[in-house]
Amino acid sequence: MGISVAIVGSGPSGFYTADALVKSDVDCEVDIIERLPAPHGLIRYGVAPDHQTTKNVSRAFDKTGGDGAVRYWGNVEVGRDISLDRLRELYDAVVLAVGSPFDRKLGIPGEDKLGVFGSAEFVGWYNAHPDFRDLNPNLDITGAAVIGVGNVAIDIARVLVKTREEMATSDIPDYALDPIQAAPITDVYMFGRRGALDAKFTNVELREMGHLTNCHPVVDPAQLPDSVDDMENSRDKRLKERNLASLREFTTLDPAGKNKRCHFAFLASPLEILGGERVEGLLMERNEVVDGRAVGTGETFEIECGMVAAAIGYQGEPIEGAPFDEWSGTVVNEDGRVADGLYAVGWIKRGPTGVIGTNKVDGRDAAKQIVADITDGGKPGRAGLESELRAGSTRWIDYGQWQRIKAVEEESAPAPSPRRKLATVDEMLAVLG
Ligand SMILES: Cc1cc2nc3c(=O)[nH]c(=O)nc-3n(C[C@H](O)[C@H](O)[C@H](O)COP(=O)(O)OP(=O)(O)OC[C@H]3O[C@@H](n4cnc5c(N)ncnc54)[C@H](O)[C@@H]3O)c2cc1C
């Protein structure tokens, strides 16, 4: 008899797990349960709207979603529509693939002011995530600060300064594009607490900042070291060398004709968000690096800004029925095993690091563990879930219905944009009648 597996979450880690399970030698019935109607997690709602090549990864998931052994249950939230405990009673194995949806806090005074956002909400807003559709940030501002120097920080900075023409091939919704384009923003500041070589952005993303139509990248040459010290990992060293070369190139670029600036500021930490009810500025402290750690020097400075986006990392949310480690923000697991018949993959397993492809390894490992651990299937699986959801009058959508929503989004997009995203659950469900 085959085994039944429920995967909670339809981001990359969930889909890679499903794919590995159906490709295994064991007969598996795989159900992917997703709280939103739309699948693919951060590929749809995190990856920047102007980076469509990256978003195209989800095409491979359409193949998995259309596989007869896999069924998609969109608009079903574990914890709301069905409990994790009940799911474990119904399925031989349950895989948690719920990601890390919450922002780490800065933990400084002023963080509660209007105009301070975590990257999850700000990125979610410009990516049409239903939870953040109504964020309505006030962008009638001239300065914006982004705390963090990773790829998410650079995404936010870039989306704020690109021209409408540069965003034409993106799928940013009009409700976000219009106020961004109308915003009188002239200066975006990105702050990293350590030195330029500790910045986490990848070189492609960094280089792009030197080729924007209306934005000049500003780097203080005094913050750039002459060279990269020898490192154990030669690949890491090469990456740092490439970033250093790009930052150095920025210092030679001509700002003429560009109305906006993106400042790459290193060795500085925020001390306080200034202003009244709304953000008006940031009090920063200069740092020095001592034994690899950023240490405040006591020297401070202020910048004016009407918005602060904290892009300093994500954390997971506890799920009732699964042990949770508050410090790491992940489900407690040993190589992905959480308890008998319960597994974790992706960001909720490892924390918010790595690229989309990193989740493929998790999916493959989880599938191997499941087929090794579960020797006698026999729980009700899919049929049990269906009767449970019917009893609770939950309206779920299957993958074919998702494809219909997707088709409407694609058909209504003004060329060359690939899709006009529906940004609320009601709008998506309305497509289905
Ligand atoms: C802003 C941003 C930009 C990024 N850009 C890139 C990039 O350009 N290139 C790249 O390689 N990587 C990028 N990444 C990283 C990449 O997105 C992650 O590695 C990947 O999405 C993690 O996959 P996941 O499946 O663990 O989580 P997620 O993608 O977050 O998927 C989790 C899914 O679980 C669902 N879920 C949560 N709770 C429940 C519940 N209770 N019941 C049912 N469903 C639930 C969520 O709705 C979501 O769909 C980016 C990340 C972020 C945050």
The ligand as a MOL file (V3000), in Angstrom:
LIG
                    3D

  0  0  0     0  0            999 V3000
M  V30 BEGIN CTAB
M  V30 COUNTS 53 58 0 0 0
M  V30 BEGIN ATOM
M  V30 1 C 12.2890 39.2880 -0.2310 0
M  V30 2 C 12.9440 38.0120 -0.6770 0
M  V30 3 C 13.5140 37.9320 -1.9390 0
M  V30 4 C 14.1320 36.7550 -2.3470 0
M  V30 5 N 14.6890 36.7210 -3.5890 0
M  V30 6 C 15.3230 35.6000 -3.9900 0
M  V30 7 C 15.9260 35.5500 -5.2800 0
M  V30 8 O 15.8780 36.5190 -6.0470 0
M  V30 9 N 16.5540 34.3910 -5.6310 0
M  V30 10 C 16.6160 33.3100 -4.7860 0
M  V30 11 O 17.1940 32.2760 -5.1580 0
M  V30 12 N 16.0460 33.3370 -3.5580 0
M  V30 13 C 15.4040 34.4400 -3.1430 0
M  V30 14 N 14.8430 34.4790 -1.9110 0
M  V30 15 C 14.9060 33.2710 -1.0510 0
M  V30 16 C 13.7890 32.2520 -1.3970 0
M  V30 17 O 12.6020 32.9310 -1.6330 0
M  V30 18 C 13.6610 31.2410 -0.2390 0
M  V30 19 O 14.8490 30.4600 -0.2190 0
M  V30 20 C 12.4910 30.3030 -0.3620 0
M  V30 21 O 11.3000 30.9270 -0.7520 0
M  V30 22 C 12.2250 29.5580 0.9620 0
M  V30 23 O 11.2630 28.5730 0.6930 0
M  V30 24 P 10.2550 27.9940 1.7820 0
M  V30 25 O 9.4450 26.9780 1.0470 0
M  V30 26 O 11.0050 27.5400 2.9730 0
M  V30 27 O 9.3530 29.2100 2.2860 0
M  V30 28 P 8.3010 30.1430 1.5350 0
M  V30 29 O 8.7110 30.4420 0.1510 0
M  V30 30 O 8.0780 31.2780 2.4590 0
M  V30 31 O 6.9590 29.2690 1.4670 0
M  V30 32 C 6.1920 28.9880 2.6170 0
M  V30 33 C 4.7390 28.7930 2.2060 0
M  V30 34 O 4.0090 28.2560 3.3130 0
M  V30 35 C 2.7350 28.8730 3.3830 0
M  V30 36 N 2.2440 28.7400 4.7540 0
M  V30 37 C 2.7360 29.3370 5.8640 0
M  V30 38 N 2.0340 28.9650 6.9620 0
M  V30 39 C 1.0790 28.1000 6.5320 0
M  V30 40 C 0.0280 27.3770 7.1910 0
M  V30 41 N -0.1560 27.4710 8.5060 0
M  V30 42 N -0.7920 26.5970 6.4410 0
M  V30 43 C -0.6070 26.4820 5.0930 0
M  V30 44 N 0.3620 27.1580 4.4190 0
M  V30 45 C 1.1960 27.9410 5.1330 0
M  V30 46 C 3.0440 30.3090 2.9810 0
M  V30 47 O 1.8700 31.0170 2.5720 0
M  V30 48 C 4.0400 30.0970 1.8420 0
M  V30 49 O 3.3790 29.9570 0.5940 0
M  V30 50 C 14.1970 35.6400 -1.4700 0
M  V30 51 C 13.6300 35.7300 -0.2020 0
M  V30 52 C 13.0060 36.9020 0.1900 0
M  V30 53 C 12.4190 36.9840 1.5720 0
M  V30 END ATOM
M  V30 BEGIN BOND
M  V30 1 1 1 2
M  V30 2 1 2 3
M  V30 3 2 2 52
M  V30 4 2 3 4
M  V30 5 1 4 5
M  V30 6 1 4 50
M  V30 7 2 5 6
M  V30 8 1 6 7
M  V30 9 1 6 13
M  V30 10 2 7 8
M  V30 11 1 7 9
M  V30 12 1 9 10
M  V30 13 2 10 11
M  V30 14 1 10 12
M  V30 15 2 12 13
M  V30 16 1 13 14
M  V30 17 1 14 15
M  V30 18 1 14 50
M  V30 19 1 15 16
M  V30 20 1 16 17
M  V30 21 1 16 18
M  V30 22 1 18 19
M  V30 23 1 18 20
M  V30 24 1 20 21
M  V30 25 1 20 22
M  V30 26 1 22 23
M  V30 27 1 23 24
M  V30 28 2 24 25
M  V30 29 1 24 26
M  V30 30 1 24 27
M  V30 31 1 27 28
M  V30 32 2 28 29
M  V30 33 1 28 30
M  V30 34 1 28 31
M  V30 35 1 31 32
M  V30 36 1 32 33
M  V30 37 1 33 34
M  V30 38 1 33 48
M  V30 39 1 34 35
M  V30 40 1 35 36
M  V30 41 1 35 46
M  V30 42 1 36 37
M  V30 43 1 36 45
M  V30 44 2 37 38
M  V30 45 1 38 39
M  V30 46 1 39 40
M  V30 47 2 39 45
M  V30 48 1 40 41
M  V30 49 2 40 42
M  V30 50 1 42 43
M  V30 51 2 43 44
M  V30 52 1 44 45
M  V30 53 1 46 47
M  V30 54 1 46 48
M  V30 55 1 48 49
M  V30 56 2 50 51
M  V30 57 1 51 52
M  V30 58 1 52 53
M  V30 END BOND
M  V30 END CTAB
M  END
